[in-house]
Amino acid sequence: MTSWQVVRIVAGSFILLSLALGIPGSPLFVSQWWLAFTAFVGVNLLQSGLTKWCLMESLLRKMGIQPGC
């Protein structure tokens, strides 16, 4: 698995988890403040798409995960 795949899997998982914890109708609801985490992940995805740099991908590469296209 390449670093870009891991980044997308983690980002998608974080978004789904924070939505489950932040939407009042969810059985896992904790607080609506979890929706701020969803926005944080979205902003980071937008930033990495515009700048072609992602901190998480850089960290994954340092941990030995193969870079990908």
MODELLER restraints for C-alpha pairs under 7 A, 6 or more apart:
rsr = mdl.restraints
at = mdl.atoms
rsr.add(forms.Gaussian(group=physical.xy_distance, feature=features.Distance(at['CA:2:A'], at['CA:65:A']), mean=6.26, stdev=0.5))
rsr.add(forms.Gaussian(group=physical.xy_distance, feature=features.Distance(at['CA:2:A'], at['CA:66:A']), mean=4.98, stdev=0.5))
rsr.add(forms.Gaussian(group=physical.xy_distance, feature=features.Distance(at['CA:2:A'], at['CA:67:A']), mean=5.43, stdev=0.5))
rsr.add(forms.Gaussian(group=physical.xy_distance, feature=features.Distance(at['CA:2:A'], at['CA:68:A']), mean=5.08, stdev=0.5))
rsr.add(forms.Gaussian(group=physical.xy_distance, feature=features.Distance(at['CA:3:A'], at['CA:57:A']), mean=5.75, stdev=0.5))
rsr.add(forms.Gaussian(group=physical.xy_distance, feature=features.Distance(at['CA:3:A'], at['CA:60:A']), mean=6.17, stdev=0.5))
rsr.add(forms.Gaussian(group=physical.xy_distance, feature=features.Distance(at['CA:3:A'], at['CA:61:A']), mean=6.65, stdev=0.5))
rsr.add(forms.Gaussian(group=physical.xy_distance, feature=features.Distance(at['CA:3:A'], at['CA:65:A']), mean=5.73, stdev=0.5))
rsr.add(forms.Gaussian(group=physical.xy_distance, feature=features.Distance(at['CA:3:A'], at['CA:66:A']), mean=5.86, stdev=0.5))
rsr.add(forms.Gaussian(group=physical.xy_distance, feature=features.Distance(at['CA:3:A'], at['CA:67:A']), mean=5.13, stdev=0.5))
rsr.add(forms.Gaussian(group=physical.xy_distance, feature=features.Distance(at['CA:3:A'], at['CA:68:A']), mean=6.01, stdev=0.5))
rsr.add(forms.Gaussian(group=physical.xy_distance, feature=features.Distance(at['CA:4:A'], at['CA:57:A']), mean=6.59, stdev=0.5))
rsr.add(forms.Gaussian(group=physical.xy_distance, feature=features.Distance(at['CA:4:A'], at['CA:68:A']), mean=5.94, stdev=0.5))
rsr.add(forms.Gaussian(group=physical.xy_distance, feature=features.Distance(at['CA:7:A'], at['CA:56:A']), mean=6.77, stdev=0.5))
rsr.add(forms.Gaussian(group=physical.xy_distance, feature=features.Distance(at['CA:7:A'], at['CA:57:A']), mean=6.34, stdev=0.5))
rsr.add(forms.Gaussian(group=physical.xy_distance, feature=features.Distance(at['CA:11:A'], at['CA:41:A']), mean=6.55, stdev=0.5))
rsr.add(forms.Gaussian(group=physical.xy_distance, feature=features.Distance(at['CA:15:A'], at['CA:38:A']), mean=5.20, stdev=0.5))
rsr.add(forms.Gaussian(group=physical.xy_distance, feature=features.Distance(at['CA:15:A'], at['CA:41:A']), mean=6.98, stdev=0.5))
rsr.add(forms.Gaussian(group=physical.xy_distance, feature=features.Distance(at['CA:18:A'], at['CA:34:A']), mean=5.30, stdev=0.5))
rsr.add(forms.Gaussian(group=physical.xy_distance, feature=features.Distance(at['CA:18:A'], at['CA:35:A']), mean=6.16, stdev=0.5))
rsr.add(forms.Gaussian(group=physical.xy_distance, feature=features.Distance(at['CA:18:A'], at['CA:37:A']), mean=6.43, stdev=0.5))
rsr.add(forms.Gaussian(group=physical.xy_distance, feature=features.Distance(at['CA:18:A'], at['CA:38:A']), mean=5.88, stdev=0.5))
rsr.add(forms.Gaussian(group=physical.xy_distance, feature=features.Distance(at['CA:19:A'], at['CA:35:A']), mean=6.22, stdev=0.5))
rsr.add(forms.Gaussian(group=physical.xy_distance, feature=features.Distance(at['CA:19:A'], at['CA:38:A']), mean=6.86, stdev=0.5))
rsr.add(forms.Gaussian(group=physical.xy_distance, feature=features.Distance(at['CA:20:A'], at['CA:26:A']), mean=5.75, stdev=0.5))
rsr.add(forms.Gaussian(group=physical.xy_distance, feature=features.Distance(at['CA:20:A'], at['CA:28:A']), mean=5.85, stdev=0.5))
rsr.add(forms.Gaussian(group=physical.xy_distance, feature=features.Distance(at['CA:20:A'], at['CA:29:A']), mean=6.27, stdev=0.5))
rsr.add(forms.Gaussian(group=physical.xy_distance, feature=features.Distance(at['CA:21:A'], at['CA:28:A']), mean=5.33, stdev=0.5))
rsr.add(forms.Gaussian(group=physical.xy_distance, feature=features.Distance(at['CA:21:A'], at['CA:29:A']), mean=4.34, stdev=0.5))
rsr.add(forms.Gaussian(group=physical.xy_distance, feature=features.Distance(at['CA:21:A'], at['CA:30:A']), mean=5.25, stdev=0.5))
rsr.add(forms.Gaussian(group=physical.xy_distance, feature=features.Distance(at['CA:21:A'], at['CA:31:A']), mean=6.56, stdev=0.5))
rsr.add(forms.Gaussian(group=physical.xy_distance, feature=features.Distance(at['CA:21:A'], at['CA:34:A']), mean=6.10, stdev=0.5))
rsr.add(forms.Gaussian(group=physical.xy_distance, feature=features.Distance(at['CA:22:A'], at['CA:29:A']), mean=5.60, stdev=0.5))
rsr.add(forms.Gaussian(group=physical.xy_distance, feature=features.Distance(at['CA:22:A'], at['CA:30:A']), mean=6.25, stdev=0.5))
rsr.add(forms.Gaussian(group=physical.xy_distance, feature=features.Distance(at['CA:22:A'], at['CA:31:A']), mean=5.25, stdev=0.5))
rsr.add(forms.Gaussian(group=physical.xy_distance, feature=features.Distance(at['CA:22:A'], at['CA:32:A']), mean=4.32, stdev=0.5))
rsr.add(forms.Gaussian(group=physical.xy_distance, feature=features.Distance(at['CA:22:A'], at['CA:33:A']), mean=6.40, stdev=0.5))
rsr.add(forms.Gaussian(group=physical.xy_distance, feature=features.Distance(at['CA:22:A'], at['CA:34:A']), mean=4.66, stdev=0.5))
rsr.add(forms.Gaussian(group=physical.xy_distance, feature=features.Distance(at['CA:22:A'], at['CA:35:A']), mean=5.29, stdev=0.5))
rsr.add(forms.Gaussian(group=physical.xy_distance, feature=features.Distance(at['CA:23:A'], at['CA:29:A']), mean=6.04, stdev=0.5))
rsr.add(forms.Gaussian(group=physical.xy_distance, feature=features.Distance(at['CA:23:A'], at['CA:32:A']), mean=6.27, stdev=0.5))
rsr.add(forms.Gaussian(group=physical.xy_distance, feature=features.Distance(at['CA:48:A'], at['CA:54:A']), mean=5.06, stdev=0.5))
rsr.add(forms.Gaussian(group=physical.xy_distance, feature=features.Distance(at['CA:61:A'], at['CA:67:A']), mean=6.39, stdev=0.5))
